[in-house]
């Protein structure tokens, strides 16, 4: 019995020491460089945001923040790389609302909810319906009326099958009761170039990439999603104002960690990111690119992911969207 009690005491001491070390490590966080994995190419919006936020975190914490771009596989390569790291807060992932789309279109090795700990949203950008100058319609009601009169005649561009613009285009088909043909491109630049030339007639793009083309008059801005007009495009009405309430699609950009990352570390990261997003220079840089600071708690971010998963699942099913790996 004495031997047994001795073993128990030793085991208990070991557990307590492990807990103490864990708590100490969390309180001391961060004490080494942090890595932001970005599952998109260098120069992408997330790459740029990662460097902006990373620089501010580095200034506040005295630890370097390194952006590690891991594009490919429809974001799966970068996502899997993050999940193979230790859940200690030193490897995080900057991703977009595509995180809620891709796992519903491809067989992946991870669960988009269970395998991740939402940390913080950074920004959001609404979608905007833009049209070719050659399209004989200048507002949303005229666009919908034209599409109804000639179903299937007009095309809409996207940045690829299963992307946000693709889903947004199908949502317009569903909500307005119209039928446009989908033309997928490899990126926004190619889609916008063909929109200007009239090879496609409609593109529901993010505000950030469309602004230069709108400002220069090369394409027509029809309506923007969201509850309010965009400060960068105050003359463009919302979908609700234009006659199609409930057209709610947006792209959020945020930070995720592996699921078992300690809650105190998640909370500290979230708090710091929220403080950074209200800094005047950060708000100015985001606004200039059509991005809105988007502050949320880890719990609110988790709820947003679940809402988006359910919303996109319905659109994918109705529109029969399929993506081959």
Legacy VTK file of the C-alpha trace (Angstrom):
# vtk DataFile Version 3.0
C-alpha trace
ASCII
DATASET POLYDATA
POINTS 325 float
0.000 0.000 0.000
2.837 2.384 0.882
4.432 1.715 -2.469
1.108 2.372 -4.192
0.633 5.649 -2.306
4.140 6.700 -3.248
3.407 6.065 -6.912
0.190 8.067 -6.638
2.039 10.958 -4.998
4.698 10.944 -7.686
2.069 10.853 -10.445
0.135 13.668 -8.800
3.235 15.796 -8.498
3.995 15.130 -12.158
0.523 16.209 -13.235
0.673 19.349 -11.107
4.090 20.234 -12.499
2.810 19.729 -16.053
-0.187 21.972 -15.343
2.067 24.594 -13.766
4.392 24.529 -16.758
1.430 24.844 -19.125
-0.024 27.781 -17.191
3.387 29.405 -17.019
3.872 29.032 -20.767
0.474 30.616 -21.406
1.191 33.535 -19.083
4.553 34.044 -20.773
3.028 33.997 -24.242
4.511 34.925 -26.636
8.165 34.252 -25.916
9.258 33.327 -29.457
8.360 34.223 -33.077
4.825 33.613 -34.341
4.071 32.217 -37.798
1.043 33.216 -39.865
0.302 30.612 -42.527
-1.589 32.090 -45.478
-3.130 29.477 -47.824
-3.012 31.972 -50.703
-0.279 33.362 -52.939
2.109 36.155 -52.024
0.576 39.542 -52.752
-2.964 38.374 -51.970
-5.210 40.435 -49.711
-4.585 38.009 -46.843
-0.836 38.173 -47.390
-0.986 41.969 -47.172
-3.238 41.901 -44.094
-1.000 39.329 -42.427
1.955 41.643 -42.740
-0.016 44.662 -41.479
-1.377 42.879 -38.411
1.876 40.988 -37.892
3.889 44.193 -37.788
1.583 45.671 -35.147
1.696 42.496 -33.029
5.474 42.512 -33.282
5.602 46.128 -32.107
3.312 45.401 -29.153
4.854 42.096 -28.078
8.488 42.401 -29.095
8.354 39.136 -31.037
8.624 38.793 -34.794
5.627 37.612 -36.799
6.471 35.764 -40.011
4.016 35.373 -42.884
4.337 31.959 -44.547
2.445 31.800 -47.856
1.302 28.232 -48.685
-0.926 28.488 -51.789
-2.373 25.555 -53.695
-4.978 22.845 -53.483
-7.846 25.325 -53.068
-6.339 26.428 -49.706
-6.074 22.798 -48.520
-2.242 22.742 -48.590
-1.886 25.699 -46.245
-4.708 24.549 -44.003
-3.210 21.094 -43.520
0.204 22.621 -42.820
-1.282 24.682 -39.990
-3.055 21.682 -38.493
0.192 19.694 -38.440
1.750 22.275 -36.110
1.616 22.313 -32.312
-1.515 23.920 -30.801
0.527 26.401 -28.781
-0.390 29.713 -30.400
2.843 30.040 -32.352
1.440 28.815 -35.672
-1.800 30.406 -36.818
-3.621 30.654 -40.140
-5.027 33.692 -41.877
-7.892 32.599 -44.066
-11.135 33.747 -45.623
-14.766 32.678 -45.736
-13.635 30.206 -48.390
-12.813 28.080 -45.346
-16.543 27.387 -45.078
-16.910 26.634 -48.791
-14.048 24.363 -49.874
-14.722 21.517 -47.394
-18.274 21.305 -48.765
-16.985 20.888 -52.313
-13.894 18.722 -51.886
-12.986 15.673 -49.796
-10.598 17.067 -47.180
-8.753 15.548 -44.247
-10.106 18.022 -41.714
-13.370 19.210 -40.203
-13.750 22.984 -40.812
-15.375 23.444 -37.402
-14.082 20.769 -35.016
-10.416 20.970 -36.006
-10.071 24.732 -35.551
-10.176 27.323 -32.815
-11.483 30.642 -34.171
-9.300 33.487 -32.894
-10.438 36.740 -34.462
-11.910 38.228 -37.597
-9.840 41.009 -39.158
-11.939 42.527 -41.886
-14.780 41.935 -44.261
-15.570 43.080 -47.742
-18.942 43.064 -49.359
-19.732 41.779 -52.820
-20.671 44.128 -55.622
-22.603 43.384 -58.800
-20.764 44.989 -61.685
-21.744 44.894 -65.351
-20.171 45.328 -68.746
-20.633 48.792 -70.271
-22.354 47.050 -73.195
-25.127 45.573 -71.011
-28.338 47.556 -71.740
-29.257 47.934 -68.056
-28.101 50.498 -65.510
-29.698 49.433 -62.231
-30.629 46.181 -60.508
-34.287 46.192 -61.513
-33.312 46.674 -65.153
-30.686 43.929 -64.914
-33.151 41.422 -63.439
-35.854 42.345 -65.973
-33.387 41.825 -68.824
-32.250 38.468 -67.466
-35.851 37.291 -67.091
-36.796 38.256 -70.637
-33.800 36.424 -72.102
-32.981 33.519 -69.741
-29.645 31.843 -70.393
-28.478 34.454 -72.908
-26.237 36.345 -70.508
-23.131 35.112 -68.680
-21.661 35.868 -65.316
-18.005 35.549 -64.421
-16.439 34.083 -61.302
-12.915 33.542 -60.013
-13.377 29.778 -60.260
-15.822 26.999 -59.491
-16.804 27.005 -55.827
-15.424 30.466 -55.087
-17.348 33.265 -53.387
-18.231 35.034 -56.665
-19.531 31.730 -58.076
-21.779 31.148 -55.074
-22.889 34.803 -55.147
-23.862 34.476 -58.814
-25.910 31.372 -58.111
-27.572 33.098 -55.174
-28.644 35.883 -57.536
-30.045 33.273 -59.931
-32.023 31.719 -57.075
-33.291 34.887 -55.406
-34.155 36.824 -58.562
-35.574 33.826 -60.411
-33.240 34.259 -63.375
-30.774 32.056 -65.246
-27.290 33.258 -66.113
-24.601 30.965 -67.473
-21.505 30.594 -65.304
-18.073 31.352 -66.808
-15.223 30.510 -64.386
-11.886 32.338 -64.600
-8.568 31.792 -62.848
-8.719 35.147 -61.108
-10.384 38.545 -60.849
-8.115 40.331 -63.322
-9.033 38.025 -66.190
-12.718 38.183 -65.291
-12.724 41.973 -65.125
-10.782 42.254 -68.388
-13.416 40.185 -70.197
-16.182 42.130 -68.464
-14.759 45.382 -69.833
-14.568 43.816 -73.317
-18.149 42.525 -73.093
-17.220 38.851 -73.363
-19.123 38.355 -70.110
-21.909 40.642 -68.938
-22.067 40.285 -65.133
-19.552 39.771 -62.350
-20.363 39.681 -58.626
-16.959 40.531 -57.275
-15.490 41.742 -54.022
-15.477 45.516 -53.708
-11.713 45.642 -53.226
-10.811 44.336 -56.703
-13.582 46.198 -58.567
-12.969 49.732 -57.297
-10.246 50.713 -59.830
-12.383 49.540 -62.767
-15.464 51.346 -61.416
-13.611 54.581 -60.672
-12.132 54.633 -64.169
-15.571 54.082 -65.753
-14.599 50.830 -67.449
-17.457 48.890 -65.827
-20.834 49.757 -64.296
-21.511 49.323 -60.587
-25.064 48.092 -59.988
-25.510 47.159 -56.311
-23.470 46.222 -53.255
-24.261 43.699 -50.521
-24.369 44.647 -46.853
-26.611 46.795 -44.710
-25.074 50.133 -45.693
-23.394 51.667 -48.708
-19.621 51.466 -49.009
-17.729 54.638 -48.064
-15.420 54.056 -51.043
-18.460 53.912 -53.392
-21.182 56.042 -51.747
-23.148 56.400 -54.989
-23.743 52.640 -55.333
-26.973 51.414 -53.646
-27.231 48.284 -51.538
-29.129 45.295 -52.899
-31.907 46.096 -50.436
-32.166 49.676 -51.672
-32.041 48.433 -55.262
-34.951 46.031 -54.754
-33.475 42.673 -53.697
-33.467 42.499 -49.875
-31.806 39.515 -48.251
-28.942 39.232 -50.731
-26.386 38.743 -47.970
-22.964 37.628 -49.163
-19.644 38.878 -47.934
-16.076 37.729 -47.559
-14.560 37.774 -44.095
-10.875 37.465 -43.379
-9.761 36.068 -40.054
-7.333 34.093 -37.925
-7.723 30.432 -36.972
-5.633 28.233 -34.672
-5.488 24.460 -34.180
-8.430 23.214 -32.092
-6.501 22.402 -28.895
-4.811 25.773 -28.568
-5.221 26.936 -24.923
-8.131 29.313 -24.387
-6.050 31.982 -22.573
-3.794 32.247 -25.625
-6.793 32.449 -27.967
-8.325 35.201 -25.832
-5.101 37.198 -25.657
-4.610 37.036 -29.404
-8.221 38.055 -30.007
-7.945 41.013 -27.645
-4.738 42.255 -29.261
-6.125 41.973 -32.788
-9.232 43.941 -31.740
-6.991 46.726 -30.371
-4.989 46.805 -33.595
-8.087 47.088 -35.800
-9.178 50.372 -34.200
-5.824 52.061 -34.817
-6.332 55.005 -37.213
-3.598 53.956 -39.653
-4.942 50.401 -39.890
-8.509 51.612 -40.426
-7.292 54.000 -43.123
-5.360 51.264 -44.943
-8.331 48.895 -44.839
-10.813 51.547 -45.968
-8.634 52.547 -48.915
-8.936 48.992 -50.234
-12.676 48.604 -49.700
-12.188 46.566 -46.528
-14.061 47.154 -43.272
-12.498 46.333 -39.896
-14.425 43.359 -38.532
-14.003 42.830 -34.787
-15.451 39.760 -33.116
-14.798 37.550 -30.123
-13.699 33.939 -30.690
-17.238 32.853 -29.824
-18.814 35.270 -32.308
-16.355 34.169 -34.975
-17.243 30.501 -34.335
-20.944 31.357 -34.718
-20.245 33.183 -38.008
-18.493 30.116 -39.399
-21.452 27.879 -38.529
-23.944 30.300 -40.088
-21.914 30.501 -43.299
-21.513 26.728 -43.485
-25.287 26.277 -43.360
-26.020 29.118 -45.802
-23.533 27.945 -48.413
-24.637 24.321 -48.058
-28.132 25.321 -49.235
-26.846 27.292 -52.221
-24.433 24.521 -53.229
-27.236 21.952 -53.091
-29.813 24.004 -55.040
-27.301 25.090 -57.694
-25.647 21.643 -57.795
-22.164 23.145 -57.562
-19.416 20.549 -57.910
-15.665 20.928 -57.710
-13.234 18.264 -58.856
-10.009 18.031 -56.861
LINES 1 326
325 0 1 2 3 4 5 6 7 8 9 10 11 12 13 14 15 16 17 18 19 20 21 22 23 24 25 26 27 28 29 30 31 32 33 34 35 36 37 38 39 40 41 42 43 44 45 46 47 48 49 50 51 52 53 54 55 56 57 58 59 60 61 62 63 64 65 66 67 68 69 70 71 72 73 74 75 76 77 78 79 80 81 82 83 84 85 86 87 88 89 90 91 92 93 94 95 96 97 98 99 100 101 102 103 104 105 106 107 108 109 110 111 112 113 114 115 116 117 118 119 120 121 122 123 124 125 126 127 128 129 130 131 132 133 134 135 136 137 138 139 140 141 142 143 144 145 146 147 148 149 150 151 152 153 154 155 156 157 158 159 160 161 162 163 164 165 166 167 168 169 170 171 172 173 174 175 176 177 178 179 180 181 182 183 184 185 186 187 188 189 190 191 192 193 194 195 196 197 198 199 200 201 202 203 204 205 206 207 208 209 210 211 212 213 214 215 216 217 218 219 220 221 222 223 224 225 226 227 228 229 230 231 232 233 234 235 236 237 238 239 240 241 242 243 244 245 246 247 248 249 250 251 252 253 254 255 256 257 258 259 260 261 262 263 264 265 266 267 268 269 270 271 272 273 274 275 276 277 278 279 280 281 282 283 284 285 286 287 288 289 290 291 292 293 294 295 296 297 298 299 300 301 302 303 304 305 306 307 308 309 310 311 312 313 314 315 316 317 318 319 320 321 322 323 324
